[in-house]
Amino acid sequence: MVKLIENYYMDADENQYILKRKVSYKKSDGSDAEREETKGYFSSVENLIVALANKLLRERIQNNEIKDLFLCVEELRDIKAALTALVNVF
């Protein structure tokens, strides 16, 4: 698996690229654990990166981290710049 940004990772099999997110949680015994959530399947790395940028932007809007259009556009630019630095596909 390849770490992309924050807690998102890219994996692949013989047919597709897979976007995954690592999530921390508490087990019933109180110990910390981590699991992977599959967030999508993609035919190309480029499609995965674009989907991840949109997903991150949606998360930030839902969490009230972005409250106006200007901040939305700026955040999207920052996300794309961070992802582009990792994978030069844009």
C-alpha positions in Angstrom: 0.0 0.0 0.0 1.1 3.5 -0.8 0.4 6.4 1.7 -1.1 9.3 -0.1 -2.2 12.1 2.3 -3.5 12.1 5.9 -5.0 8.7 6.6 -5.6 7.7 2.9 -3.7 5.0 1.0 -3.6 3.6 -2.4 -3.6 -0.2 -3.1 -3.9 -2.1 -6.3 -4.8 -5.5 -7.6 -4.5 -6.9 -11.1 -7.6 -5.0 -12.3 -7.8 -1.7 -10.4 -6.5 0.9 -8.0 -8.1 0.9 -4.6 -8.5 4.0 -2.3 -8.4 3.0 1.3 -8.6 4.9 4.6 -7.1 3.8 7.9 -9.4 4.3 10.8 -8.5 4.1 14.5 -11.0 2.7 17.0 -11.3 1.1 20.5 -11.8 -2.6 20.8 -14.4 -3.9 23.3 -11.5 -4.6 25.7 -10.5 -0.9 25.5 -7.3 -1.4 23.5 -6.6 0.6 20.4 -6.9 -0.9 17.0 -6.8 0.1 13.4 -8.8 -1.1 10.4 -8.9 -0.3 6.7 -12.0 1.1 4.9 -12.2 0.7 1.2 -13.4 4.1 -0.3 -13.5 3.3 -4.0 -12.1 1.4 -6.9 -10.6 3.1 -9.9 -9.3 2.3 -13.4 -6.4 4.7 -13.2 -4.2 6.5 -10.6 -5.4 9.8 -12.1 -9.1 9.0 -11.4 -8.2 7.9 -7.8 -6.3 11.2 -7.1 -9.2 13.3 -8.4 -11.7 11.4 -6.4 -9.5 11.7 -3.3 -9.2 15.5 -3.7 -13.0 15.8 -3.9 -13.5 13.4 -1.0 -11.1 15.5 1.2 -12.8 18.7 0.2 -16.3 17.2 1.1 -15.0 16.1 4.5 -13.7 19.5 5.3 -17.0 21.1 4.3 -19.0 18.6 6.4 -16.7 19.3 9.4 -17.3 23.0 9.0 -13.6 23.6 8.3 -14.6 25.5 5.1 -17.4 28.1 5.3 -17.2 30.1 2.1 -16.4 29.6 -1.6 -13.1 31.4 -1.4 -11.8 29.0 1.3 -13.3 26.1 -0.6 -11.3 27.0 -3.8 -8.1 27.6 -1.7 -8.5 24.3 0.1 -9.0 22.4 -3.1 -5.8 24.0 -4.6 -3.9 23.0 -1.4 -5.2 19.4 -1.6 -4.4 19.1 -5.3 -0.9 20.6 -4.7 -0.2 18.1 -1.9 -1.4 15.2 -4.0 0.4 16.4 -7.1 3.6 16.5 -5.1 3.2 12.8 -4.3 2.1 11.6 -7.7 2.8 13.9 -10.7 -0.4 13.2 -12.7 -2.0 16.6 -13.2 
